[in-house]
Amino acid sequence: IVALGAGAVKLASDFEESLNKVNVSFGESSKEVEAFAKTTINNFGIAEGSALEMASLFGDLSTSIGITQKTAAEMSTELVGLAGNLASFKNVRIDVAQTALKGIFTGETEALKNLGINVTENVLKQSEFFKALGKNFNQLTLVEKTQIRFNEVIKQSANAQGDYLNTIDGVANSTRSLQESVKELGQQFGKELLPLASDIIKTLKGVVDRIRGMSDENKKLAINIALVTAAFGPLFKAAAA
């Protein structure tokens, strides 16, 4: 029970951290991302907390290069859904799909190739999205290159779109959905336990602070008492047997 409680608290704590990152990354558009995350367990087999964490990652990557928070929110939610569908279609873990899709922002395309998506520079130069800009490739801003890669990834992953719902009853997706559902359930239980955990942590911190403030003599005394207790404990147990 203690182990389950600790695990649930950890999940709830991670959820709160992810939610905070979403608020920072997307600003006024964060509510749309939060609302979307509540639907991902049913539509893509991704727990709410996992969806928020993934969206915050894509949001950080996109806003850091100058993409607006509103556009970043739209791109990130679409990529979270795509990660779920790619995981289903290619039968890979969600984190594998997430790492590959991160290449849209970093320019690292090898992981995308492993999922059948080719967005190398030569491919992008032939893209209708690039041609529509009417620029030389070396004139593109980082934001424009990212948006071209994003559009090309969406285009090339058309076969994967909706695959999770189409194959939701399969063993692979049922297993993935169960794992994520358990995670979401743990987050919900952990949320109720967080106040208790916070009080326990504060109490323990107070004890540690008091011990740290002890004189060297008292610390040595405490160590000696602990050693004596450790030595006599097994003897007392044996005697009582």
C-alpha positions as CSV (number, residue, x, y, z in Angstrom):
1,I,0.0,0.0,0.0
2,V,2.8,2.4,0.9
3,A,4.6,1.6,-2.4
4,L,1.4,2.2,-4.4
5,G,0.8,5.4,-2.5
6,A,4.3,6.6,-3.2
7,G,4.0,5.7,-6.9
8,A,0.6,7.6,-7.1
9,V,2.1,10.6,-5.4
10,K,5.0,10.6,-7.9
11,L,2.6,10.4,-10.8
12,A,0.5,13.3,-9.4
13,S,3.6,15.4,-8.8
14,D,4.8,14.8,-12.4
15,F,1.3,15.7,-13.6
16,E,1.5,19.1,-11.8
17,E,4.9,19.8,-13.2
18,S,3.7,19.0,-16.7
19,L,0.7,21.2,-16.2
20,N,2.9,24.1,-15.0
21,K,5.1,23.7,-18.1
22,V,2.1,23.8,-20.4
23,N,0.9,27.1,-18.8
24,V,4.4,28.6,-19.3
25,S,4.8,27.3,-22.8
26,F,1.4,28.3,-24.2
27,G,0.3,31.2,-22.0
28,E,-3.3,32.2,-22.9
29,S,-3.6,29.2,-25.2
30,S,-2.8,26.7,-22.4
31,K,-6.5,26.1,-21.7
32,E,-7.0,24.6,-25.2
33,V,-4.1,22.3,-24.6
34,E,-5.4,21.2,-21.2
35,A,-8.9,20.5,-22.7
36,F,-7.3,18.5,-25.5
37,A,-5.2,16.4,-23.0
38,K,-8.4,15.3,-21.3
39,T,-9.5,13.6,-24.6
40,T,-6.3,11.8,-25.5
41,I,-6.8,8.6,-23.4
42,N,-9.9,7.8,-25.5
43,N,-8.7,9.1,-28.9
44,F,-5.1,8.2,-29.0
45,G,-4.4,5.9,-26.0
46,I,-2.3,8.6,-24.2
47,A,-2.9,9.4,-20.6
48,E,-3.7,13.1,-19.8
49,G,-0.4,13.6,-17.9
50,S,1.6,12.0,-20.8
51,A,-0.2,14.3,-23.3
52,L,0.6,17.4,-21.3
53,E,4.2,16.5,-20.9
54,M,4.6,15.8,-24.6
55,A,2.7,19.0,-25.6
56,S,4.9,21.0,-23.3
57,L,8.0,19.6,-24.9
58,F,6.8,20.5,-28.4
59,G,5.7,23.9,-27.0
60,D,9.1,24.6,-25.6
61,L,10.8,23.7,-28.8
62,S,8.5,25.7,-31.0
63,T,8.2,28.9,-28.9
64,S,12.0,29.0,-28.4
65,I,12.5,29.6,-32.1
66,G,9.9,32.3,-32.4
67,I,6.6,30.5,-33.1
68,T,3.7,32.2,-31.4
69,Q,2.1,30.5,-28.4
70,K,-1.2,30.1,-30.3
71,T,0.4,28.4,-33.3
72,A,2.6,26.4,-31.0
73,A,-0.5,25.1,-29.1
74,E,-2.1,24.1,-32.4
75,M,1.0,22.3,-33.7
76,S,1.7,20.6,-30.4
77,T,-1.8,19.1,-29.9
78,E,-1.7,17.8,-33.5
79,L,1.7,16.3,-32.9
80,V,0.5,14.6,-29.6
81,G,-2.3,13.0,-31.5
82,L,0.0,12.0,-34.4
83,A,2.4,10.4,-31.8
84,G,-0.5,8.2,-30.6
85,N,-1.5,7.2,-34.1
86,L,2.1,6.6,-35.3
87,A,2.7,4.4,-32.2
88,S,-0.3,2.4,-33.2
89,F,0.4,2.3,-36.9
90,K,4.1,1.5,-36.7
91,N,3.7,-0.6,-33.5
92,V,6.3,1.4,-31.5
93,R,6.3,2.9,-28.1
94,I,4.8,6.4,-27.8
95,D,8.1,7.8,-26.6
96,V,9.8,6.5,-29.8
97,A,7.2,8.4,-31.8
98,Q,7.7,11.5,-29.6
99,T,11.4,11.5,-30.1
100,A,11.0,11.2,-33.9
101,L,8.5,14.0,-34.1
102,K,10.9,16.2,-32.0
103,G,13.0,16.2,-35.2
104,I,10.6,18.6,-36.8
105,F,12.0,21.3,-34.5
106,T,15.6,20.2,-34.2
107,G,16.2,19.2,-37.8
108,E,17.3,15.7,-36.8
109,T,15.4,13.5,-39.3
110,E,16.9,10.0,-38.9
111,A,14.3,8.9,-36.3
112,L,11.5,10.1,-38.6
113,K,13.0,8.0,-41.5
114,N,12.7,5.0,-39.2
115,L,8.9,5.7,-39.2
116,G,8.8,6.0,-42.9
117,I,8.8,9.9,-43.0
118,N,11.5,11.6,-45.1
119,V,11.9,15.3,-44.5
120,T,15.5,15.8,-45.6
121,E,16.4,19.1,-47.2
122,N,16.2,17.7,-50.7
123,V,12.6,16.5,-50.0
124,L,11.6,19.8,-48.5
125,K,12.9,21.7,-51.6
126,Q,10.3,19.7,-53.6
127,S,7.6,20.4,-51.1
128,E,4.6,22.4,-52.2
129,F,4.8,24.2,-48.9
130,F,8.3,25.4,-49.7
131,K,7.4,26.4,-53.2
132,A,4.5,28.5,-52.0
133,L,6.9,30.8,-50.1
134,G,8.7,31.8,-53.2
135,K,12.1,31.9,-51.6
136,N,15.5,30.3,-52.0
137,F,15.9,27.6,-49.4
138,N,18.9,29.4,-47.8
139,Q,16.7,32.5,-47.3
140,L,14.2,30.6,-45.1
141,T,14.0,31.5,-41.4
142,L,14.2,28.8,-38.8
143,V,10.5,29.2,-38.2
144,E,9.7,28.8,-41.9
145,K,11.9,25.6,-42.1
146,T,10.2,24.2,-39.1
147,Q,6.7,24.9,-40.5
148,I,7.6,23.3,-43.8
149,R,8.9,20.2,-42.0
150,F,5.8,20.1,-39.8
151,N,3.5,20.3,-42.9
152,E,5.5,17.6,-44.7
153,V,5.4,15.3,-41.7
154,I,1.6,15.6,-41.5
155,K,1.3,15.0,-45.2
156,Q,3.5,11.9,-45.2
157,S,1.9,10.4,-42.2
158,A,-1.6,10.4,-43.7
159,N,-1.8,6.6,-43.6
160,A,-1.3,6.7,-39.8
161,Q,-4.0,9.2,-39.1
162,G,-6.9,7.7,-37.1
163,D,-5.1,4.3,-36.8
164,Y,-5.5,4.1,-33.0
165,L,-9.3,4.3,-33.1
166,N,-9.4,2.0,-36.2
167,T,-7.4,-0.7,-34.3
168,I,-8.4,0.1,-30.7
169,D,-9.5,-3.5,-30.0
170,G,-6.2,-5.0,-31.1
171,V,-3.9,-6.6,-28.5
172,A,-1.1,-4.0,-28.9
173,N,-3.5,-1.0,-28.6
174,S,-5.5,-2.6,-25.8
175,T,-2.2,-3.2,-23.8
176,R,-1.0,0.4,-24.5
177,S,-4.4,1.8,-23.5
178,L,-4.4,-0.3,-20.3
179,Q,-1.0,1.0,-19.3
180,E,-1.9,4.6,-19.9
181,S,-5.2,4.2,-18.1
182,V,-3.5,2.8,-15.1
183,K,-1.1,5.8,-15.2
184,E,-4.0,8.2,-15.4
185,L,-5.8,6.4,-12.5
186,G,-2.6,6.7,-10.4
187,Q,-2.4,10.4,-11.1
188,Q,-6.0,10.8,-9.9
189,F,-5.4,8.9,-6.6
190,G,-2.0,10.7,-6.2
191,K,-3.7,14.0,-6.4
192,E,-5.8,13.2,-3.3
193,L,-2.6,12.1,-1.5
194,L,-0.4,15.1,-2.4
195,P,-1.5,17.3,0.6
196,L,-0.7,14.4,3.0
197,A,2.7,13.8,1.3
198,S,3.4,17.5,1.5
199,D,2.8,17.5,5.2
200,I,5.0,14.4,5.7
201,I,7.8,16.0,3.7
202,K,7.6,19.2,5.7
203,T,7.8,17.2,9.0
204,L,10.8,15.1,7.8
205,K,12.5,18.3,6.6
206,G,12.1,19.8,10.1
207,V,13.6,16.7,11.7
208,V,16.5,16.8,9.3
209,D,17.1,20.5,9.9
210,R,17.1,19.9,13.7
211,I,19.6,17.0,13.3
212,R,21.8,19.3,11.1
213,G,21.7,21.9,13.8
214,M,22.9,19.5,16.5
215,S,26.4,19.9,18.0
216,D,29.1,17.4,17.0
217,E,28.9,15.8,20.4
218,N,25.2,15.2,20.1
219,K,25.6,13.8,16.6
220,K,28.2,11.3,17.9
221,L,25.9,10.4,20.7
222,A,23.1,9.7,18.3
223,I,25.3,7.6,16.1
224,N,26.4,5.5,19.2
225,I,22.8,5.0,20.3
226,A,21.9,3.8,16.7
227,L,24.9,1.4,16.7
228,V,23.9,0.0,20.1
229,T,20.3,-0.4,19.0
230,A,21.4,-2.2,15.8
231,A,23.5,-4.6,17.8
232,F,21.0,-5.5,20.4
233,G,17.9,-5.6,18.2
234,P,18.6,-9.1,16.8
235,L,19.6,-10.4,20.3
236,F,16.3,-9.2,21.8
237,K,14.4,-10.7,18.8
238,A,16.2,-14.0,19.3
239,A,15.6,-14.0,23.0
240,A,11.9,-13.5,22.4
241,A,11.6,-16.3,19.9
